[in-house]
Each structure stands twice: as structure tokens, then as C-alpha cells.
Amino acid sequence: MKKLTILILLIMLVFTNAAIAKKEKQTDNDKQVGYLNIQWWDEFNDQNLHDYMLILFKNNHDFKIAQLRIKEGEQIVKQSLANELPQIGLSGNVERILRASDQYFGPNMLIPNFSQTNLLFPISASYEIDIWGANRTRTKSIQKQLEMVQQEERAKYISISGDFAAAYYNLVKCDKILKIQNELVDLQKNIVNLTQIKYNAGKCSIDDLIEQKKILKNFEEQYNTINKDRKLVEEEIKYALSDSSIEEIPDSSQSYIPKISFPDQISSEIIENRPDVIVALKKLEHMGLDVKVAKKELLPRFILFGQFGFNAYRLSNLFNNNAILSSFGVAPILDIFTGGRKVAYLRYKKYKYDEALENYKQTALNAYKEVNDTLVCAKIYSKNLQSAKERLELEKKNYNIAFTRYENGKGTLPHLYEAKERELLVEKNIVESDINTLIAIISLYKSTGGKNLKEISENI
């Protein structure tokens, strides 16, 4: 009955550990999904972007490397925690002693051709009494390193997802501008053909014809450059997705450019959410704990040790009561002279702490500057977008005037085409300003540590 009870307890322990491991795995997955911040990207109302983000989360190798670093750090913490626990080991020794010469034990006792078998099977245990808390502090220090790695993982998710979204909208910009540029090329070809007819009829100079041909070549070169940029951005997207089944990213010239609001001002407290600032703070805490450990290394240590086992000269007697071997003791350990090594190590850790403090201050300052810089860029691009829209209204009026004049016979077709070209050029500027504003907002999102900008705006 006792054996059955023990077996049931062991089975329950195995299943409990499996359930805990499964729960921890689910928790880690939820945490990583939270790092990706799908709710923020859903604000862009772009199903393609949403689907790409899920593929990115599933396939990206940098994400997987970051996840493995977390697992590595967890095992290092477990190793440190194990050093706080008693160490128990089983060691066996079978020894056969053979001596050819006679063995004398005192003046009157002789053992000729001495031989002996010694069988030793003890269980040894040792435990360092953590009086000063050095081992516990050391484990806390290593846990701070794990927390740093966790924040670095979060930084990876924010950076890679933000860069991917920027690349995606750069692709959208290329596709939209390519479409406009193609219209410009077609219009300019018509202008060149009409100018050629005028030149053949002697109604314009060769200079006019050459000038129109130069404009056409310039438009064609711009088209080729934009097409090259589009292919490079497409490769960047496919590289990030790490999916060989994606052969070509479809045309996105009809994609909607979302209007994402952003705050006019951002509190300096927002930088506390940034992974790099948190890492710098954790590093400062980590170095502070290391200083405490270095101080405690100057104090004496106390080791509890003991053995319990069997020692016999014959195998048949090994497990008899009279073969039981046991011992117990306390070993105080104090380094009296180490040549100043421990003191030097303590000073080294203090300097590292001071360095970590300055690094934290500098990181916070850089973070504050980056948030302000990205906010300024977003504002300027937004103003440029509004200005381009106003220019477009003016160009549309000019085109309508040119169209009316052409309809009334007071204007020429080349002038009408040129008015349309000016309108298309402003449309190009609008697309560029619109996407640049969006990418600046994405940069602002990254600089705030992956904070939903809508929430910031609502809290101001």
C-alpha cells in the first residue's frame, strides 16, 4: 500500500510539472503576442498588413533568436538557484590493495603478503549556510540579467515590426508613385509627339522639341529609379517574412493610406516604457547587487557537510549494520590573505556600478531626444502634407481653366497636358508626404517603446 501511494504521488508530480510547463509556454506566447502589439497595427485598418504581421511573428528568425535567448537566461537563473540548495551525490569506491612484502604492525605482529579489498559506498551532502545572503543576492543579480534579456526581446519585437511596417508602406508609396509616374510618361510622350508635329510644320524651334524630349527622358529615369526602389523594398519585406512561398508582393497602388492621429506633445515620463531605458535601469540594479555580493565575499563562509553510507572489506558484509559509515561537520572558510584580489574586485564592481549609473542617465537622455526628434518629424511631414493638398487644389483649378480654354479654342492641347502634369506632380508630393507622415508616426511609436499613440493622445 505504501509503495502504491508513493507511485501515485510521483505520477501526480509528473503531470503537475507538465501542466505548469504548458502554462508557462502559453504565458510566454501571450507575452510575445503582446510585444507585437497587434491592437496598434489594427488601427491602420489594413488587412494585408495584419496578415503580414502574423507571418512575421511566426517566421522571423530574429524573433526566434530572441526567444531562445530568454530560454537560455532562464536556465542560467536555475543554475544559480541550484547553488543555493544542498548538494547531494553518491560516489562509490572499490579498491584492492596488494603488497608483496611482509607488513609489520608493532614488534610482534607480522602479516606476510598483505592484501585487502575495500568497498566504500557513501552518500555525500554539502550545504553552504547563506548567513550573509551572498548566494541569494547572486541569484537576484542573475535574475536582473534575465529581465534585461526579456526587455531586449521586447525591443526586437518593437523594432522589427516597426521597420517592417515602414517597409510595407514604402512599398505602397512606390506602387502609387509608379502609377502616377507612368501617367506622366504617357502625357509627356503625347506632348513630344505634338511638339514634333509642330516642329515639322515649322511652328516651333528645335530647342522646344529638345526640351520636351529631355523632360520625357527625365520622367522615364524617375520611373526606372522608383521601380528599382520598389524591388528593393519588396526583397526587404520577403527577407523579413522568411517565407519562401511568397514569390512576389502584389501591387498595392490601390491600398488605403490610413490616417493615424498622434499627440502634439509627449510627457517625458513616457520614456520609462522604452526597453533600452528599462535595460539600463536593470543593469544598474544588477551592478548594485554585484557590489553587495563582492562585499559579502570578504566575510567567512560556513559549509555543512556529511556522509552516510557503507564501508566494508567484503561484498557480503557491505550492507550490514556494522558497515554503516556516517559523518557530519561544519567547515568555516575564511581567506586570510589573497594579495588584495577581493578588495580589488569590490572596487572594480563599484566602478562598474558608477558606469552603469552614467549609462542609465545617458540612455534616458538619448531616449528623450529621440522621442522629441520623431515627434518634430511627424509634425513637419503632417504640415507638408496639408500644404501639398492645398497646392493640389490650386493645380486642379489651373487644369480646369486650361481645359475650359481648350474647349473654347483659346488653348492648346500641349498646354492642357502640361497642366495635367503639374497636377500629377503635386499628387506625387502628396503621396510622398502622406507616407512620410505615416512612417514618422511609426518611428514615434517605436521611440515611445511600442506605446499606442492613440492612448497617449486620449490621456493628454
N, C-alpha and C positions, 0 to 999 in steps of 0.2 A: 504493500500500500504506500509505503514511504517513497519507494522508487517511482511509482506511478505519479505521485504528487510532484516530485522533482521534475519528471518528464513533462508534465502539463505546464509547470511554471516556465520551463525552458522554451516550450512551443509558444506560449503567450509572449515571452520576451522577444522571440524572433519576429513574430507578427507585429508586435508593438513597434519595434525598431523599423520594420519595413514601412509601416503606416506613417511613422514620423518622417522617414526619409522621403516618402512620396509627398507628404505635406510640405516639407522643406523645398522639394523640387517645384511644386506648384507655386509656392510663395516666391521663389526666385524668378519663375517665369512671369508671374504677375508684376514683379518689380521691374523686370526688363521691359515689359509692355508699357509700364508707366513711364520708364525712361524715354521710350519712343514718343510718348505724348500724342497718340492718335487723335485725341479730342481737339488738340490745337490744329492739327493738319486738316481735320474735318471742317474747320472754319473756312478753308479755301474752297469748299464745295466743288471739289474736282475728284470724280470717281477714279480716274486714271492715276492721279497722284496717290490716292488712298490705296489702290491695289498695288502700286509700285512700292509703297512704304511697307506693306506686308511682306512682299517678296524680299525687300531689303532686309527686313528683320529676320527673315527665315534663312537667307543665303549668305549675307555679307560675312566675309572671313574675319574682318577686324572685330565685328561683334562677337564672333565665336572665340577669338583670341582673348578678348576682354573677359568673357565668361569663364574661360579656363584659368585665367589669372586669379579670378575670385576663388575658384576651387583650390588652386594651389595655396593661396593665402589662408584658406580655412584649414587646410591640413597642417600648415606651419603653426597656426594657433593651437591645434590639437596636440602637436608635438610639445609645445611649450607647456600646455596644461598637463600633459602626461608627466613632465618633470616635477610637477608639484605633488604627484601621487607616489605612494610606496612602490618600490621596485622589487619584484619577486621573481626569482629564477631557480631552475632546477639544474644542477650540474652533477655529473657522475664521474667517478674515477676508479678505474680498475688497474691495479699496479702489482707486478710480480717482481720481487727482489731476489736475485740470485748472487751469491758470493762464493767463490771457490775456496777462499782462505777460511781458517777457523775464526770464530767470533768468541771473544772473551768478555764475560760480564763479571767483573770482580776477579780476585785472585784464585778462586776455587771453582768457578763455573765456566765450562767450555762447551760451545756448540759448534761441532765440526760441520763444514759445508753448509753454512746458513742459507736458508731460502724462506721466503714468506710471501703470501698473497694478501693484498689489502684492498678491500671493497668499500668504497665511500659513495653514498648517495644522499646528499643533503639538499634541502630547500633553503635557499638563502634569501633574506629580505633586508632591505635598507630603506631608510626614510630620513630625509633632511628636515629637521624641525625648523619650519619657517618662522622663527621667532621675530625677526625683523621685517618680515613680509617681502623679502627680496624676490623670491620666486613668483609671488603673486603680482608684484609690481612689474616684473619682467614679462609676464603673460599679458598684463594690461597694455604694456608698451607694444607688444607684437599685435595685439588686437587693434591698436591705433593704426598700425601699418595696414591691416586688413581693411579698415574703414577708409583709408586713403585709396587703396586699390578699388574699392567699391565706388568711390567718387570719380576715380579715373575712368571706370567703366561707364558711369553716367555721362561723363564728359564726352566719351566716344559716341554714345548714342545721340547726344545733342548735336555734336559737330558733324557727324557723318550724315544724319538725317537732314540737318540744315543745308549742308553742302549739296546733298542730293536734290533737295527741293529747289535750290538755286540753279543747279544744272538743268533740272526739268523745265523751269521757266525760261532759262536761256534758250532751250530748245524751242519752246513756244515762241519766243521772240524771233528766233531765226526763221521759223516757218512763216510767221506773219509778215516779217520784213521781206522774205524771199517772194512772197506772193505780191507784195506792193512793188518790189523791185522789178519783177517780171512785167508788171503793168507799165512801169516807167520805161523799160527797154522797148516794149511794143509801141508805146506812144512816140518815143524818140525815133524809132525806125520809120514811123509814118511821117514824122517831121523831116527826116533826112530825105525820104522819097519825094515829098512835096518840094523841098528845097532844091533837090536835083532837077525836078521838072522846071522850076523857076529859073535855075541856072542855065538849063538847056535852052530855055526860051529867052535868055538874056535879060531876065528881070531881077537878078541878084548877082553879087560878085562871088568869085571863087572863095574869098575869105569867109563869107557867110556859110557856104557849103562845108568848108573845112571845120568851121567852128561847131556846126551841128554834128558832124561826124565825130569830133573829139568828145562831145557830150555823150554820144551813143557809146563810144568805147569806154568812157568813164563809168557809165551805168552798167555796162557788161562786166567790167572789172569788179565793181562793187558786188554784183550778183555772184561772181565766182568766189569772192572773199567770204561773203555771207554763207554760201554753200559749203565752203571749207570749214567755217566755224561750226556749222550745223553738224557736219560729220564728226568733228572732234568732240562736240558735246554729246552726240549720240554714243560714241565709243566710251566716253566717261560714264554715262548712265549704265550702259551694259556692263562695264567693268565693276561698278558699284553693286549692281544686282547679282553678279556672279551666277548668271543663269544662261547656260549655253543654248537653251531652246529659244531664246529671244534673238532672232536674226536681224530684225530691223524695227526701229521705233516708228510707229505710224505717224503720218503727217498730223500736226497739231495746230494748223493755221486757223481752224475754226474753234479752238479751245477758248473758253471764257477766262478772262483775266480778272481774278477776284479783287474786290475792294476790301482790304483789311485795315481796320482802324488801329491807330497806335496812339499812346498818350503824348501830350505836349511836353510833359516833364516826368521824370522818374526819380523817386526818392533814392538817396544814397544807400539806404538800408537794403535795397534790392540786391546789391552785390553779395550779401551774405548767403544768397541762394546759389551762387556760382560754384561749380565743382572745384575750380582752381583755388578759390578763396577758402573753401572748406578743407581742401587738401593741405593748404598752407597752415591752417589752424590745427588740423590733426597732426601735422608734422611737428608743430610747436609743442603740442601736448605730448607727443611721442618722445621728443627730446627731453622734455621736463621729467618724464618717467625714467628715462635712461640716466639722467643725473641722479635721481633718487636711488636707482639700482647701484650706480657707481659708488655712492656714499655708503650704502649698506654692505658693499663688498669689502669695506675696511673693517667691518665687525666680524667677530668669530662666528663660525658655523658649528652646528651640532648635528651629528649623524647618528641615528638609531640604527643598529644592525643586529641581526640574529640569524641563527641557523637551527634547523630541525631536520633530522634525517637518521640515517643508519650507517654504522661503521662496523665492519666485521672482517675476519680473516678467512672465513669460509662462506660460500654462497648459501649453504644450508642454514647458516646462523644469521644471515643478513637482516631478516625481519623479526628476530627475537627481541624480547623486551630488553635484554642486557646489551643489545647492539644499538639502542637508541642514543643518538647524539644531539645535543642541544646546547645553544649558547646565546647570550644576549648581552648587549653593552651599549654604551654611549661614547662616541668619539668626538671630542671637541677639536675643531680645526681653526688655527689662527696663524696667518702669515706674519711672522715677526719682522722679517726683512726681505723685501722684494726689489731692492735697488731703486725705490721710488716709482715703480711701474704703476701701482694702483693709484697713487696720487696724481701722476701724470695723466692717467686715463680719466680720472674725475675731472681734471682741468680741461681735458680735451672735450668731454661731454658738455661742460659748461660753455665752452666756446661754440660748440655746435648748437646749443640752445640759443645763445645770443644771435648766431647766424640765422637760425630758424625764425627768430623774432623779427629780425630785419627783413627776411624774405616774406614773412606774412604781411608786414607793413607795405612793402613794395608791390606785392601781388594785389592787395586791396586797392592801392593807388592806381595800378595799371587797369584793374577791373573798372574802377570808377571812370577813368579816362576813356576806356573802350565803350562803355555804355553811352557816355556823352557824345563821343565821335559818331557812333552809329545812329544816335537819335538826331544829330545835326544832319547827317547824310539823308536820313529818311525825310526830314522836313524840307531840305533843299530840293530833293527829287520830286517831292509832292508839289512844291511850288512851281517847279519847271513843268510838271505835267499840267497844272492848271493854266500856266501861260501858253503852253503848246495848244491846249484846247481852245483858248481864246484866239490864237493865231489861225487855227483851222477854220473858225467861224468867219474870220476876215477873208481867208483864201476862198472859202465857199462863196462868199459874196462876190469876190472878184471873178470867180468862174461863172457865176450866174450872169454877171454883167457881160463877160466875154461871150457867153452863149447867146444872150439877147442881141448883142451887136452882130454876131454871126448870122443869126436868124433874120435880122433886118438888113443883111447885106452890107453892114458897116464894118464888119470884122472879118478876119481871115481864119481859115481852119488851123494853120500853124499856131496862131495866137491862142486859139481855143485849146489846142493840145498843150501849149506851154502853161496855160492857166491850170489845166488839169494836173500837169506835172508838179507845179508848185503846191497844189493841194495834196498830192500824194507824198511829196517830200515832208510836209508837215505831219501827215498821218504816220510816216516813219518815225518822226521825232516823238509823236505821242506814244507809239508802241514802245520805243526805247525808254522813254521817261516812265511809262506805266510799269514796265517790267523792272526797271532800275529801282523804282519806288518799292515794288514788291520784294525784290532781293534785299534792299536796305532794311525792310521790316523783318525779313528772315534773319538778317545779321543782328538786328536789335533783339530778336527772340533768343538768338544764341548768346549774345552778350549778357542777357539777364539770367543766364543759367537755365534756359528752357522754360521760362515763366510765360504763361499765357498772357499776351499783351492785353487781351480783352478784359481780363480780371484786373490788371493794373489800372486800365482806364476807368473801370467801374469803381475802383477803390479810391480814386483821386477826388 
